[in-house]
Amino acid sequence: MSIPDYKIDEVREATDVVDLISGYVTLKKKGQNFFGLCPFHTEKTPSFSVNPDKQIFHCFGCSAGGNVFTFLMRSEGISFPESIKFLAQRAGIQIEYDKKDEVRSQENEALYYVNEFAAKFFQESLQSKKGEHALKYLKERGLSSENIRVFGLGYAPPGWQSLITQAKNTSNDLELLHRAGLTLKKEEGGYYDRFRDRIIFPILNLSGRAVAFGGRKLSEKDDSPKYINSPGTSVYEKGKMLYGLFQNRDEIRKQKKSVFVEGYMDLLSLVANDIKNVVASLGTSLTEEQSRLILRYSKHAVLIYDSDAAGVAATLRGSDILLETGLDAFIVSLPKGDDPDSYVLENGTEALLKKIENAENFFDYKIQRSLEKPPENRREEVHSILESIARIKDAIQRSLIITKVSEQLNVSEKALWSDLAPILQQKQKGERRQSEIAKRLNDLGKTRKSGRGEKAVADLVRIMLHDWDLAEYIFASLDLAEVREVDLFPIVNYLKNQHKGGGRFSEKELNQQFNDVELTAFIVQVFNEDWQGLNLKRWATDCISVIHKEKIQKQIEGIREEIRLAQDSGQPVNDLLNQCMDLEAQKKTVIAEV
């Protein structure tokens, strides 16, 4: 969603970095800056600094740094536009969108409004005489008044028109209620309430706004589904949200561990028993989007699903998704017939916490399941383990797990690797989007990007920030096309434009120019480095030489690939070999040219 630059500047000017961060960190003034314990890593001695003059933060321990927007993005796990909107609301600033986004923005705001109206109606109904039996049910399930308040629980009264009548009385648009999924259309025309005589669970986005609802029936005589949920809308996609994440993300970040359960009541029962680092997957199979969402807060994920066959299947699928996204998956196995809610109610908080603490690594869990069968009947289980291993991107980790599987299941590593190879090959085929040459060159570029070339570009930026007079020398020798693929290119491009226009910049201006978490952290870190006494021009020459050589080496790799393919197809390669030799000669003259 596009927001005009002048509005972004207005929000930035209205937000004081010390005031904002004080809501997350206890800060104490020391000299001109404020210091506190870093919210992004564990420490005992405060190394987290906030500079009110420059409106930046910087941690000397983990190198996190940036401005008000990037602090919020890092802390809350939200996007740049979401951080602007959050701070705009905080400052009482009306956000204006470009015209092409205005209609969509207005529709979304209308849906937020009507959802908040419905949430309030359900909450008031729970506390009314009509909701007495619903409130009693929640209390009997162990929920406190505070639990009910924090999660905004409510009650949808019986009858076909309860919410609709309230909407009419408060001049709310019935068609909007329908677009929000709160009502259904009658065949003969008109609407009726989707949720009737049900406990209501509001689903909140990361900004704390109601986007959808879940409803649990109260009467066993009711033959409708036990749970029903809002349909998808422009503000709600079930597979992209996690129930309870808004309320529990700070605890997840603090414990560096997330606990996944299936349902609303599973989550609420754990929270009521003081286990608060928990989220629920909204009754759906865990998705990649949900997995990436939790990765913002923790890399360690524990799954506690129901102990029935469906729960076990969901555990296996969910763990594979977590692995694919880069999380470490652990499993808690509950006794037969139990779910997280029933287990904690019967056995207490300490018993479940012990199970979470001793959760099995996903591969240990799969190996154990395989060991429960005779050796001659394990093929299917071993193949399932290999399919999970194929989801791991780290080759060393894959190798270590193969060794473990081999030792514990008494299967030769050679056989395991032999069966894993076609699985990996099939997976790679499914992911392939480019021709063979393009893909290989792209992989080479990615490898090199994190190596000497990337470091050389970073050092050139450092040099220019410490000695702007060297920008003339650097840009006269550097072609921007050579560094277009590196992560720091936006900074290089900005500095090039500043140099071209004859301008200079202050440290504060540069800090506020970028709104990418990694870029701002890099900028803040550079300005905290001391480079007194270094020969920066000589250093710049070395960096430019590395970049030029990297460019030539990439061309050489491309020609070598063409030679390989030509040889495979019986084509002549003399011209290609000569080109390769010429490029190798060019590499040797790079320093002299610079």
C-alpha positions in Angstrom: 0.0 0.0 0.0 1.6 3.2 -1.1 1.9 6.1 1.3 3.1 9.5 0.2 6.6 10.5 1.3 5.5 13.7 3.0 3.2 11.6 5.2 6.0 9.3 6.2 8.1 12.3 7.1 5.2 13.8 9.1 4.9 10.5 11.1 8.7 10.3 11.6 8.8 13.9 12.9 5.9 13.3 15.3 7.5 10.2 16.8 10.3 10.5 19.4 12.6 7.5 19.4 13.2 7.7 23.2 9.4 7.9 23.9 8.7 5.0 21.6 11.4 2.6 22.8 10.6 3.5 26.5 7.4 1.5 25.9 9.5 -1.6 25.3 12.7 -1.0 27.3 13.5 0.6 30.6 15.9 3.4 29.6 18.3 5.3 31.8 20.0 8.5 30.7 23.8 8.4 30.6 25.4 11.5 29.1 23.5 12.5 25.9 22.2 9.0 25.2 19.8 6.6 26.9 20.8 3.0 27.7 18.9 -0.2 28.6 18.9 -4.0 28.1 18.6 -4.9 24.4 15.2 -6.3 23.5 16.7 -8.3 20.6 19.1 -10.5 22.5 19.7 -11.7 26.1 22.2 -9.6 28.1 22.9 -8.7 31.7 24.7 -5.5 31.2 22.9 -2.7 29.2 24.5 -2.3 25.7 21.4 -0.9 24.0 21.8 2.8 23.2 19.2 5.3 22.1 20.3 8.7 20.7 17.6 11.4 20.9 19.5 13.9 18.7 20.0 11.5 15.8 16.7 9.7 16.5 18.4 6.3 16.3 19.0 3.2 18.4 22.1 0.9 18.4 23.0 -2.2 20.3 26.7 -2.6 20.9 26.1 -6.3 21.7 24.2 -7.7 18.7 24.6 -4.7 16.2 20.9 -4.1 15.9 20.2 -0.5 15.0 18.0 1.9 13.1 15.2 4.4 13.4 11.7 4.5 14.8 10.2 2.5 11.9 12.8 -0.2 11.9 12.6 -0.6 15.7 8.9 -1.2 15.4 9.4 -3.6 12.4 11.9 -5.6 14.3 10.0 -5.5 17.7 6.6 -6.3 16.4 7.5 -8.3 13.3 5.5 -6.0 11.0 6.1 -4.5 7.6 7.2 -0.9 6.9 3.7 0.3 5.8 2.3 -1.3 9.0 4.8 0.5 11.1 3.9 3.8 9.5 0.2 3.2 10.2 0.8 2.1 13.8 2.9 5.2 14.5 0.4 7.5 12.7 -2.4 6.2 14.8 -0.3 6.7 17.9 0.4 10.3 16.9 -3.1 11.0 15.7 -2.1 11.6 12.1 -4.5 10.7 9.3 -2.8 8.6 6.7 -3.5 9.4 3.1 -2.9 6.8 0.3 -2.3 7.2 -3.3 -5.5 7.2 -5.3 -5.0 3.7 -6.7 -4.9 2.3 -3.1 -7.6 4.5 -1.7 -10.6 2.4 -2.6 -9.0 -0.8 -1.2 -7.9 1.1 1.9 -11.4 2.4 2.6 -12.9 -1.1 2.1 -10.4 -2.6 4.6 -11.0 0.2 7.1 -14.8 -0.4 6.8 -14.3 -4.1 7.5 -12.1 -3.4 10.5 -14.8 -1.0 11.8 -17.6 -3.5 11.4 -15.5 -6.3 13.0 -14.8 -4.1 16.0 -18.5 -3.3 16.3 -19.3 -7.0 16.2 -16.5 -7.8 18.8 -17.9 -5.2 21.2 -21.5 -6.6 20.7 -20.3 -10.2 21.4 -18.3 -9.0 24.5 -21.2 -7.1 26.0 -23.5 -10.1 25.3 -21.2 -12.4 27.3 -21.5 -10.1 30.3 -25.3 -9.7 30.0 -28.0 -11.9 31.3 -28.3 -13.7 27.9 -24.7 -14.8 28.2 -24.7 -16.1 31.8 -24.5 -19.7 30.7 -21.7 -18.9 28.3 -19.7 -17.1 31.0 -20.3 -20.0 33.4 -19.0 -22.4 30.8 -15.8 -20.4 30.3 -15.2 -20.1 34.1 -15.7 -23.9 34.5 -13.1 -24.4 31.8 -10.7 -22.5 34.1 -10.5 -19.1 32.4 -10.2 -16.0 34.6 -11.9 -12.7 34.0 -8.5 -11.4 32.9 -8.1 -14.2 30.3 -11.5 -13.4 29.0 -10.7 -9.7 28.8 -7.2 -10.1 27.2 -8.5 -12.4 24.4 -11.8 -10.4 24.0 -14.0 -13.4 24.3 -17.7 -12.9 23.7 -21.0 -14.6 23.1 -23.3 -14.6 20.1 -26.9 -14.8 21.5 -29.4 -17.4 20.0 -31.8 -16.3 17.3 -31.3 -15.4 13.7 -31.2 -11.6 14.0 -29.4 -10.7 17.2 -26.3 -9.0 15.6 -28.3 -7.7 12.7 -30.8 -6.0 15.0 -28.0 -4.4 16.9 -26.5 -3.3 13.6 -29.7 -1.7 12.5 -30.1 0.1 15.8 -26.6 1.6 15.5 -26.9 2.5 11.7 -24.3 -0.1 10.6 -24.5 -1.2 7.0 -25.9 -4.8 6.7 -24.2 -5.4 3.3 -20.9 -4.6 5.0 -21.7 -7.1 7.8 -22.1 -9.7 5.1 -18.8 -8.8 3.3 -17.1 -9.2 6.7 -18.5 -12.7 6.9 -20.7 -12.0 10.0 -24.0 -12.8 8.2 -25.3 -15.2 5.6 -27.8 -14.4 2.8 -31.3 -15.9 2.8 -32.5 -17.5 -0.4 -35.6 -15.3 -0.3 -33.5 -12.2 0.3 -32.2 -10.5 3.4 -29.6 -11.8 5.9 -29.3 -13.9 9.1 -26.5 -14.1 11.7 -23.7 -16.6 11.0 -22.9 -17.0 14.7 -25.8 -18.1 17.0 -25.6 -19.3 20.6 -21.8 -19.7 20.5 -18.8 -18.7 22.5 -16.9 -16.1 20.2 -13.2 -16.0 19.8 -12.0 -12.8 18.0 -9.0 -13.3 15.7 -6.7 -10.3 15.8 -4.0 -9.2 13.4 -0.5 -8.1 14.5 -1.9 -4.6 15.0 -4.5 -5.9 17.5 -7.5 -5.3 15.2 -10.3 -7.8 14.9 -10.3 -9.4 11.4 -12.4 -12.5 11.9 -14.1 -14.7 14.5 -14.4 -18.3 15.6 -17.5 -19.7 17.3 -17.9 -22.8 19.5 -21.4 -24.2 20.0 -22.7 -24.5 23.6 -25.6 -26.9 23.2 -24.9 -30.6 22.5 -28.4 -30.8 21.1 -27.2 -28.5 18.3 -26.3 -30.8 15.3 -24.3 -28.1 13.6 -20.4 -28.2 13.6 -18.7 -27.8 17.0 -16.7 -24.9 15.6 -17.5 -22.5 12.8 -15.2 -19.7 11.5 -15.4 -16.5 9.5 -14.8 -16.9 5.8 -11.8 -15.2 4.1 -12.0 -11.5 3.4 -9.7 -8.8 2.2 -8.4 -8.4 5.7 -8.4 -12.0 6.7 -6.7 -15.1 5.2 -6.8 -18.0 7.6 -3.6 -19.7 6.5 -1.7 -16.4 7.1 -2.6 -15.8 10.7 -2.1 -17.5 14.1 -4.6 -17.2 16.9 -3.1 -15.7 20.0 0.1 -14.4 18.4 -0.9 -10.7 19.0 -1.3 -11.4 22.7 1.5 -13.9 23.2 4.3 -12.8 20.9 6.3 -11.0 23.6 6.4 -14.2 25.7 7.4 -16.2 22.7 10.3 -13.8 22.0 11.3 -13.8 25.7 11.3 -17.6 25.9 12.8 -18.1 22.4 10.3 -20.9 22.0 6.8 -21.1 20.4 4.2 -23.8 21.3 1.7 -24.8 18.6 -1.7 -26.2 19.5 -4.7 -26.8 17.2 -7.7 -25.0 18.7 -8.9 -21.9 20.5 -9.7 -23.7 23.8 -6.4 -25.6 23.8 -4.6 -22.2 23.6 -6.8 -20.5 26.2 -6.5 -23.4 28.6 -2.7 -23.3 28.5 -2.7 -19.5 28.9 -5.0 -19.9 31.9 -2.4 -22.3 33.3 0.3 -19.7 32.9 1.8 -21.2 29.7 1.7 -18.1 27.4 4.2 -18.7 24.6 1.5 -20.5 22.6 -0.3 -20.0 19.3 -3.0 -21.9 17.5 -3.2 -22.6 13.8 -6.9 -21.7 13.5 -8.1 -25.3 12.9 -6.2 -25.6 9.7 -3.1 -27.5 8.7 0.0 -25.4 9.5 1.0 -23.4 6.5 4.3 -21.9 5.2 3.0 -18.4 5.8 2.2 -19.2 9.5 5.6 -20.8 9.9 7.4 -17.8 8.5 5.3 -15.6 10.7 6.4 -17.4 13.9 10.0 -17.4 12.7 10.0 -13.6 13.3 9.9 -14.3 17.0 11.5 -17.7 17.6 13.3 -20.5 15.7 12.4 -23.2 18.2 8.8 -24.6 17.7 7.1 -27.2 19.8 3.9 -28.9 18.5 1.3 -30.3 20.9 -1.5 -31.5 18.8 -4.3 -34.0 19.8 -3.2 -37.6 20.4 -5.7 -39.1 17.9 -4.8 -40.2 14.4 -5.8 -36.8 12.9 -3.6 -35.0 15.4 -0.6 -37.2 14.7 -1.0 -36.7 11.0 -1.2 -32.9 11.6 1.9 -33.1 13.7 3.9 -34.8 10.9 2.7 -32.4 8.2 3.2 -29.3 10.4 6.8 -30.4 11.4 7.7 -30.8 7.7 6.4 -27.2 7.1 8.5 -25.9 10.0 11.6 -27.6 8.7 11.1 -26.2 5.2 10.9 -22.7 6.6 14.1 -23.1 8.7 12.6 -23.7 12.2 13.7 -26.5 14.6 10.7 -28.7 15.2 10.0 -30.6 18.4 7.1 -32.8 19.4 5.2 -33.4 22.6 3.3 -36.7 22.6 0.2 -36.8 24.8 -1.4 -39.9 26.3 -4.0 -41.5 24.1 -7.3 -39.7 24.2 -5.8 -36.4 25.5 -5.5 -33.0 23.9 -3.5 -30.1 25.4 -6.6 -28.7 27.1 -7.6 -32.0 28.8 -4.0 -32.9 29.7 -3.2 -29.6 31.5 -6.6 -29.7 33.3 -6.0 -33.2 34.6 -2.2 -33.1 35.3 -1.5 -29.4 35.9 0.9 -26.8 34.6 4.1 -28.3 35.9 3.5 -31.7 34.2 2.9 -30.0 30.8 5.8 -27.7 31.2 8.0 -30.7 31.8 6.7 -32.3 28.6 7.4 -29.1 26.7 10.9 -28.9 28.2 11.6 -32.5 27.2 10.0 -32.4 23.8 11.4 -34.8 21.2 13.3 -33.6 18.3 11.1 -34.2 15.2 13.6 -36.7 13.7 14.0 -38.6 17.1 10.2 -38.8 17.1 10.1 -40.3 13.6 12.9 -42.7 14.3 11.1 -43.9 17.4 7.9 -44.5 15.4 10.0 -46.5 13.0 11.6 -48.6 15.8 8.1 -49.6 17.0 7.9 -51.8 13.8 9.8 -54.9 12.9 12.9 -54.1 10.7 11.3 -55.7 7.6 8.3 -53.4 7.9 10.1 -50.0 8.3 10.6 -49.0 4.6 7.6 -46.6 4.6 8.8 -44.9 7.8 12.3 -44.6 6.6 11.2 -43.1 3.3 9.1 -40.6 5.3 12.2 -39.6 7.3 14.1 -39.1 4.1 11.3 -36.9 2.7 11.6 -34.7 5.8 15.4 -34.6 5.6 15.0 -33.3 2.0 13.2 -30.3 3.3 16.3 -29.2 5.3 18.3 -26.6 3.3 21.6 -27.0 5.4 23.7 -29.8 3.8 25.7 -30.4 7.0 22.5 -30.8 9.1 21.2 -33.2 6.5 24.4 -35.3 6.7 24.3 -35.4 10.5 20.7 -36.6 10.5 21.5 -39.2 7.9 24.2 -40.6 10.2 21.9 -40.6 13.2 19.2 -42.5 11.2 21.8 -44.9 9.9 23.0 -45.7 13.4 19.7 -46.0 15.1 17.8 -47.9 12.4 20.8 -50.0 11.4 20.5 -48.9 7.7 23.7 -48.2 5.8 24.4 -44.5 5.1 25.1 -45.4 1.5 21.5 -46.8 1.1 20.0 -43.8 2.8 21.9 -41.4 0.5 21.0 -43.4 -2.5 17.3 -43.2 -1.7 17.6 -39.5 -0.7 19.2 -38.4 -4.0 16.1 -38.9 -6.2 13.9 -37.1 -3.6 16.2 -34.1 -3.6 16.4 -34.2 -7.3 12.6 -34.2 -7.7 12.4 -31.4 -5.2 14.9 -29.4 -7.1 13.1 -30.0 -10.3 9.9 -28.6 -8.8 11.7 -25.5 -7.7 13.6 -24.9 -10.9 12.5 -21.7 -12.6 15.5 -21.0 -14.8 17.6 -22.6 -17.5 20.6 -24.7 -16.5 23.1 -21.9 -17.3 21.1 -19.1 -15.7 20.5 -21.1 -12.5 24.1 -22.1 -12.2 25.3 -18.5 -12.7 22.6 -17.3 -10.2 23.9 -19.8 -7.6 27.4 -18.6 -8.2 26.3 -15.1 -7.8 24.6 -15.9 -4.6 27.7 -17.6 -3.2 29.9 -14.7 -4.2 27.4 -12.1 -2.9 28.0 -13.2 0.6 31.8 -13.4 0.0 34.6 -11.0 -0.9 32.5 -8.9 -3.4 29.8 -8.2 -0.8 32.4 -7.3 1.8 34.2 -5.0 -0.6 31.0 -3.1 -1.3 30.3 -2.8 2.4 33.8 -1.4 3.0 33.4 1.1 0.2 30.3 2.4 1.8 32.1 2.6 5.2 35.0 4.5 3.6 32.6 7.1 2.0 30.7 7.6 5.2 33.9 8.3 7.1 35.6 10.3 4.3 33.1 11.8 1.8 35.9 13.4 -0.2 36.8 9.9 -1.4 33.4 9.5 -3.2 34.9 11.2 -6.2 37.7 8.7 -6.5 35.4 5.7 -5.8 32.6 6.5 -8.2 35.1 7.4 -11.0 36.4 3.8 -10.8 33.2 1.9 -10.0 30.4 0.9 -12.4 27.1 0.6 -10.4 26.1 -2.3 -12.6 28.9 -4.3 -11.0 27.2 -4.0 -7.5 23.5 -3.9 -8.4 22.9 -7.3 -6.9 24.4 -6.7 -3.5 22.2 -6.0 -0.4 23.8 -2.6 0.1 23.1 -1.3 -3.4 20.3 1.1 -2.2 22.9 2.9 0.0 25.5 2.9 -2.8 22.9 4.3 -5.3 21.8 7.0 -2.8 25.4 8.0 -2.2 26.1 8.1 -6.0 23.1 10.4 -6.5 24.2 12.7 -3.6 27.7 12.9 -5.2 26.3 13.5 -8.6 24.2 16.4 -7.3 27.1 17.9 -5.4 25.4 17.4 -2.1 26.5 16.2 1.3 24.5 14.6 4.0 24.4 14.6 7.7 24.5 11.4 9.8 20.9 12.0 10.9 19.6 12.4 7.4 21.2 9.2 6.2 19.8 7.3 9.2 16.3 8.4 8.3 16.7 7.8 4.6 16.2 4.0 4.7 13.5 1.9 6.2 15.0 -1.6 5.8 15.9 -3.3 9.1 19.3 -4.5 7.9 20.3 -1.4 6.0 19.6 0.9 9.0 21.4 -1.4 11.3 24.4 -1.3 9.0 24.4 2.5 8.8 24.2 3.0 12.6 26.9 0.4 13.1 29.3 2.2 10.6 28.9 5.5 12.4 29.9 3.8 15.7 33.2 2.5 14.2 36.5 4.3 14.7 38.8 4.4 11.7 41.3 6.9 12.7 44.8 6.5 11.2 43.8 4.2 8.4 44.9 4.7 4.8 41.3 4.9 3.4 42.3 5.6 -0.2 44.5 2.5 -0.4 41.7 0.5 1.2 39.2 1.8 -1.4 41.6 0.8 -4.2 41.8 -2.7 -2.9 38.0 -2.9 -2.6 37.5 -1.7 -6.2 40.0 -4.2 -7.4 38.1 -7.0 -5.7 34.8 -5.9 -7.2 36.3 -5.7 -10.7 37.9 -9.2 -10.3 34.6 -10.6 -9.1 32.9 -9.2 -12.3 35.5 -10.8 -14.5 35.4 -14.1 -12.6 31.6 -14.3 -13.1 32.2 -13.9 -16.8 34.8 -16.6 -16.7 32.4 -19.0 -14.9 29.7 -18.3 -17.5 32.1 -19.2 -20.4 33.3 -22.3 -18.5 29.7 -23.4 -18.3 29.2 -22.8 -22.0 32.4 -24.9 -22.7 31.1 -27.7 -20.6 27.8 -27.8 -22.5 29.5 -27.4 -25.8 31.8 -30.4 -25.1 28.7 -32.5 -24.0 27.1 -31.8 -27.4 30.3 -32.2 -29.5 30.6 -28.5 -30.5 34.0 -26.7 -31.0 35.3 -24.8 -28.0 38.4 -23.0 -29.2 36.8 -19.6 -29.4 35.4 -20.0 -25.9 38.8 -21.1 -24.6 40.4 -18.0 -26.1 37.8 -15.8 -24.4 38.5 -17.5 -21.1 42.3 -16.9 -21.5 41.7 -13.2 -22.4 39.6 -12.7 -19.3 42.1 -14.4 -17.0 44.7 -12.0 -18.4 42.4 -9.0 -17.7 42.1 -10.1 -14.1 45.9 -9.7 -13.6 45.8 -6.1 -14.9 42.9 -5.0 -12.6 45.0 -3.4 -9.9 47.1 -1.4 -12.4 44.0 0.0 -14.1 42.6 1.1 -10.7 
